[in-house]
């Protein structure tokens, strides 16, 4: 993992961006988490 950024957009919702590297390859992932019923749920996962 090269970089991780987390942004709390509002109470109970957070977005994360992750840059991953393996050898010469790299890619990014975007995730959205929402707090529901006492736990965090990933509601969006995009690999770029």
ChimeraX commands (.cxc) that place a marker at each C-alpha (Angstrom):
marker #1 position 0.00,0.00,0.00 radius 0.5
marker #1 position 1.56,3.24,-1.12 radius 0.5
marker #1 position -1.08,5.71,0.07 radius 0.5
marker #1 position -4.34,5.76,2.02 radius 0.5
marker #1 position -6.63,8.76,2.43 radius 0.5
marker #1 position -9.89,8.75,4.39 radius 0.5
marker #1 position -12.44,11.56,4.24 radius 0.5
marker #1 position -15.42,11.75,6.57 radius 0.5
marker #1 position -18.07,13.34,4.36 radius 0.5
marker #1 position -20.68,13.50,7.12 radius 0.5
marker #1 position -21.38,11.73,10.36 radius 0.5
marker #1 position -21.84,8.05,9.57 radius 0.5
marker #1 position -20.25,8.14,6.08 radius 0.5
marker #1 position -16.60,8.01,5.03 radius 0.5
marker #1 position -14.83,7.72,1.69 radius 0.5
marker #1 position -11.39,6.17,1.26 radius 0.5
marker #1 position -8.87,6.19,-1.59 radius 0.5
marker #1 position -6.07,3.61,-1.64 radius 0.5
marker #1 position -3.10,3.42,-4.03 radius 0.5
marker #1 position -1.61,-0.07,-4.23 radius 0.5
marker #1 position 1.66,-1.19,-5.82 radius 0.5
marker #1 position 3.09,-4.59,-6.67 radius 0.5
marker #1 position 6.37,-4.63,-8.55 radius 0.5
marker #1 position 6.01,-2.32,-11.56 radius 0.5
marker #1 position 2.19,-2.28,-11.41 radius 0.5
marker #1 position 0.01,0.13,-9.46 radius 0.5
marker #1 position -3.71,0.73,-9.19 radius 0.5
marker #1 position -6.18,2.67,-7.08 radius 0.5
marker #1 position -9.33,1.76,-5.20 radius 0.5
marker #1 position -12.18,4.01,-4.10 radius 0.5
marker #1 position -14.38,2.89,-1.20 radius 0.5
marker #1 position -17.41,4.25,0.62 radius 0.5
marker #1 position -18.30,3.16,4.13 radius 0.5
marker #1 position -21.57,3.85,5.93 radius 0.5
marker #1 position -22.24,3.33,9.61 radius 0.5
marker #1 position -25.38,1.21,9.97 radius 0.5
marker #1 position -26.80,-0.51,13.03 radius 0.5
marker #1 position -23.59,-0.28,15.03 radius 0.5
marker #1 position -21.08,-1.40,12.39 radius 0.5
marker #1 position -19.39,-0.07,9.24 radius 0.5
marker #1 position -20.59,-1.39,5.88 radius 0.5
marker #1 position -18.69,-0.98,2.59 radius 0.5
marker #1 position -21.37,0.27,0.15 radius 0.5
marker #1 position -19.07,1.03,-2.81 radius 0.5
marker #1 position -15.84,-0.48,-4.07 radius 0.5
marker #1 position -14.27,0.64,-7.36 radius 0.5
marker #1 position -10.93,-0.50,-8.72 radius 0.5
marker #1 position -9.37,2.04,-11.06 radius 0.5
marker link #1:1,2 radius 0.2
marker link #1:2,3 radius 0.2
marker link #1:3,4 radius 0.2
marker link #1:4,5 radius 0.2
marker link #1:5,6 radius 0.2
marker link #1:6,7 radius 0.2
marker link #1:7,8 radius 0.2
marker link #1:8,9 radius 0.2
marker link #1:9,10 radius 0.2
marker link #1:10,11 radius 0.2
marker link #1:11,12 radius 0.2
marker link #1:12,13 radius 0.2
marker link #1:13,14 radius 0.2
marker link #1:14,15 radius 0.2
marker link #1:15,16 radius 0.2
marker link #1:16,17 radius 0.2
marker link #1:17,18 radius 0.2
marker link #1:18,19 radius 0.2
marker link #1:19,20 radius 0.2
marker link #1:20,21 radius 0.2
marker link #1:21,22 radius 0.2
marker link #1:22,23 radius 0.2
marker link #1:23,24 radius 0.2
marker link #1:24,25 radius 0.2
marker link #1:25,26 radius 0.2
marker link #1:26,27 radius 0.2
marker link #1:27,28 radius 0.2
marker link #1:28,29 radius 0.2
marker link #1:29,30 radius 0.2
marker link #1:30,31 radius 0.2
marker link #1:31,32 radius 0.2
marker link #1:32,33 radius 0.2
marker link #1:33,34 radius 0.2
marker link #1:34,35 radius 0.2
marker link #1:35,36 radius 0.2
marker link #1:36,37 radius 0.2
marker link #1:37,38 radius 0.2
marker link #1:38,39 radius 0.2
marker link #1:39,40 radius 0.2
marker link #1:40,41 radius 0.2
marker link #1:41,42 radius 0.2
marker link #1:42,43 radius 0.2
marker link #1:43,44 radius 0.2
marker link #1:44,45 radius 0.2
marker link #1:45,46 radius 0.2
marker link #1:46,47 radius 0.2
marker link #1:47,48 radius 0.2
view
